[in-house]
Amino acid sequence: MHDFYSSAERIQKQEEDYNRLMKSDYQTWSNKFRNMGSDLFMSPWDHMEKDYLQETFLEILNTENTTALLAKSFE
């Protein structure tokens, strides 16, 4: 039982560390793109008909900050 609880504690700490890192990275990303249309990522379906926003969406999507954040999300 001791091994089980030790493993559970270790996993919980790893998850907390990961969540803290993701929150920090998201805040950094959000601050960088706040005035550039980061809301496009919160509800992209609201902007599907607006061609000029699709270009902004793709521009933000292809930045190093966005690709790094998305890559960390799927580790």
Residue frames relative to the residue before (quaternion, step in Angstrom):
aa qw qx qy qz dx dy dz
M 1.0000 0.0000 0.0000 0.0000 0.00 0.00 0.00
H 0.6008 0.5750 -0.3636 0.4197 3.56 1.06 -0.74
D 0.6464 0.5199 -0.3181 0.4589 3.60 0.96 -0.86
F 0.6299 0.5433 -0.3279 0.4478 3.56 0.99 -0.82
Y 0.7107 0.4479 -0.2641 0.4739 3.58 0.80 -1.00
S 0.6098 0.5355 -0.3517 0.4666 3.59 1.08 -0.62
S 0.6560 0.4997 -0.3013 0.4787 3.56 0.98 -0.86
A 0.6459 0.5204 -0.3170 0.4599 3.58 0.95 -0.86
E 0.6490 0.5057 -0.3149 0.4732 3.61 0.96 -0.81
R 0.6481 0.5179 -0.3121 0.4630 3.58 0.95 -0.89
I 0.6654 0.4934 -0.3000 0.4730 3.59 0.91 -0.89
Q 0.6407 0.5214 -0.3264 0.4595 3.58 0.96 -0.83
K 0.6580 0.4994 -0.3137 0.4681 3.61 0.93 -0.84
Q 0.6379 0.5205 -0.3269 0.4641 3.59 0.97 -0.82
E 0.6592 0.5042 -0.3059 0.4666 3.56 0.96 -0.85
E 0.6457 0.5121 -0.3188 0.4681 3.60 0.95 -0.80
D 0.6492 0.5087 -0.3121 0.4715 3.58 0.97 -0.85
Y 0.6505 0.5140 -0.3050 0.4686 3.56 0.96 -0.91
N 0.6718 0.4956 -0.3008 0.4611 3.60 0.87 -0.91
R 0.6343 0.5216 -0.3279 0.4669 3.58 1.01 -0.78
L 0.6532 0.5099 -0.3018 0.4715 3.58 0.97 -0.88
M 0.6651 0.4999 -0.3027 0.4649 3.58 0.91 -0.90
K 0.6382 0.5215 -0.3301 0.4602 3.59 0.97 -0.79
S 0.6574 0.5064 -0.3020 0.4692 3.56 0.94 -0.89
D 0.6696 0.4948 -0.2964 0.4679 3.59 0.90 -0.93
Y 0.6473 0.5095 -0.3247 0.4647 3.59 0.98 -0.79
Q 0.6436 0.5193 -0.3289 0.4561 3.60 0.95 -0.83
T 0.6345 0.5174 -0.3225 0.4751 3.58 1.00 -0.82
W 0.6607 0.5032 -0.3014 0.4685 3.57 0.92 -0.93
S 0.6712 0.5128 -0.2956 0.4464 3.56 0.86 -0.97
N 0.6534 0.5076 -0.3144 0.4653 3.59 0.97 -0.83
K 0.6476 0.5303 -0.3208 0.4433 3.58 0.99 -0.80
F 0.8093 0.2882 -0.1257 0.4961 3.58 0.89 -0.91
R 0.2831 0.8016 -0.4937 0.1834 3.60 1.23 0.17
N 0.7805 0.3191 -0.1701 0.5100 3.60 0.82 -0.94
M 0.6447 0.5272 -0.3150 0.4552 3.56 1.27 0.11
G 0.6932 -0.5029 0.2836 0.4314 3.59 1.16 0.18
S 0.2148 0.7959 -0.5433 0.1588 3.60 1.00 0.63
D 0.5540 0.6066 -0.3924 0.4137 3.58 1.20 -0.40
L 0.5068 0.6397 -0.4205 0.3963 3.59 1.24 -0.30
F 0.6898 0.4759 -0.2769 0.4701 3.57 1.11 -0.63
M 0.6129 0.5527 -0.3499 0.4433 3.57 1.21 -0.35
S 0.7945 -0.0167 0.0326 0.6061 3.57 1.08 -0.73
P 0.0631 -0.8534 0.5162 0.0342 3.60 0.54 1.12
W 0.5917 0.5927 -0.3675 0.4044 3.59 1.11 -0.58
D 0.5998 0.5617 -0.3661 0.4367 3.61 1.19 -0.39
H 0.7524 0.3964 -0.1886 0.4912 3.57 1.22 -0.45
M 0.3372 0.7942 -0.4635 0.2018 3.60 1.26 0.12
E 0.7101 0.4732 -0.2586 0.4527 3.59 1.01 -0.75
K 0.6559 0.5259 -0.3017 0.4497 3.60 1.21 -0.29
D 0.3313 -0.7973 0.4743 0.1722 3.57 -0.12 1.34
Y 0.6609 0.5215 -0.3247 0.4310 3.59 0.90 -0.84
L 0.6588 0.4918 -0.3149 0.4742 3.60 1.13 -0.53
Q 0.5659 0.5897 -0.3920 0.4223 3.58 1.13 -0.50
E 0.6314 0.5257 -0.3263 0.4674 3.57 1.04 -0.76
T 0.6530 0.4977 -0.3064 0.4817 3.60 0.96 -0.84
F 0.6185 0.5486 -0.3311 0.4549 3.58 1.00 -0.85
L 0.6929 0.4698 -0.2759 0.4723 3.58 0.84 -0.98
E 0.6180 0.5467 -0.3408 0.4506 3.57 1.03 -0.74
I 0.6803 0.4642 -0.2792 0.4938 3.59 0.91 -0.93
L 0.6390 0.5564 -0.3199 0.4241 3.58 0.95 -0.90
N 0.7561 0.4137 -0.2026 0.4649 3.57 0.97 -0.85
T 0.4654 0.6582 -0.4743 0.3537 3.61 1.17 0.17
E 0.6401 -0.5392 0.3897 0.3844 3.54 -1.23 0.50
N 0.6278 0.5516 -0.3377 0.4330 3.59 0.99 -0.81
T 0.6917 0.4786 -0.2836 0.4604 3.58 0.89 -0.93
T 0.6773 0.4850 -0.3105 0.4579 3.59 0.85 -0.90
A 0.6327 0.5190 -0.3378 0.4651 3.61 1.04 -0.71
L 0.6584 0.5063 -0.3113 0.4619 3.59 0.94 -0.87
L 0.6673 0.4890 -0.3032 0.4729 3.59 0.91 -0.85
A 0.6375 0.5275 -0.3321 0.4528 3.60 0.98 -0.79
K 0.6584 0.4977 -0.3118 0.4708 3.60 0.97 -0.81
S 0.6155 0.5768 -0.3406 0.4152 3.56 1.09 -0.70
F 0.7653 0.3606 -0.1795 0.5021 3.56 1.12 -0.63
E 0.3701 0.7303 -0.4963 0.2889 3.60 1.20 0.39
